[in-house]
Amino acid sequence: MKVLLLALLGLVTVAAAMPSDIIDFEEDHMEHEQEGVPGTAVEGEYSWVAPDGNEYHVKYVADRFGYRVVDDNVVPRMRSDAPEADDDDDN
């Protein structure tokens, strides 16, 4: 029992010592952070400042279902509340 307890304690210690950060990169006009288990599931975000001064960001998840962007300000959003064309034929 003591051996099992020591082995379990050792595994917990090793797991706690392993960083979850895979990528943590930062420069003047860009950065990229990623956490998780490589080859299994990760989540992260990256951002950059464009030459025009606008800052862009992308948050993503990559897992067994593939790579998915979960939030960004890169692609303009479609207006879902845009008024529909009026089909009145009052001629």
Residue pairs with C-beta under 8 A, 6 or more apart in sequence:
20 35
20 36
21 33
21 34
21 35
22 34
22 35
22 36
22 38
22 42
22 44
23 32
23 33
23 34
23 44
24 32
24 33
24 34
25 31
25 32
25 33
29 48
29 49
30 46
30 47
30 48
30 49
31 46
31 47
31 48
32 44
32 45
32 46
33 44
33 45
33 46
34 42
34 43
34 44
35 42
35 43
35 44
36 42
36 43
36 44
40 63
40 64
41 61
41 62
41 63
41 64
42 61
42 62
42 63
43 59
43 60
43 61
43 62
44 59
44 60
44 62
45 57
45 58
45 59
45 60
46 57
46 58
47 55
47 56
47 57
47 58
48 55
48 56
49 55
49 56
50 56
56 72
56 73
56 74
57 71
57 72
57 73
57 74
58 69
58 71
58 72
58 74
59 69
59 70
59 71
59 72
60 67
60 68
60 69
60 70
61 67
61 68
61 70
62 68
